[in-house]
């Protein structure tokens, strides 16, 4: 069955607004068959797996234990590299902003572009921070105010599809929602 509701959450501590998505539909689905591919050994896949493991345990996990202030300093460095040094997709961002906001001046578009890159760098660092945050700290950053509408589906073991805007660090929803249903 379908149920429409409104999901609200408070994003990052740096954010100024509470975000609400009105009339979000939750649809339960059930899977009749489970696809299980046959395992095939591949040296390329094995090497990729080793590199991912090294990247995670050797670099990202230790970085996640740095103090939060230092991590946000790292975000400022990432902003500088992405925006100032390599201009990562800057033409695409500016073109999209001009197309979306034709009434804005070039100066306003430039300010929005800078803010976007600062925001992108913060999200990158917060994804690393997400690796080690305690449940309490995660709940300070993200709380679904009406997770109880999902509880009957969760308790019945049904699958739930959630739709969320790609705004702020929506990965916190993935990390915290299950704990909010218990």
Protein Blocks (a to p, Z undefined) as FASTA:
>chain_A
ZZdddddddddfkbmbdcddehiacdddddfbdcdddddddfklmmmmmmmmmmmmmmmm
mmmmpcfklmmmmmmmmmmmmmmmnopoklmmmmmmmmmmmmbcfklmmmmmmmmmmmmm
mmmmmmmmmmmpcfklmmmmoccfklmlmmmmmmnopacddddddehjfklmmmmmmmmm
ZZ
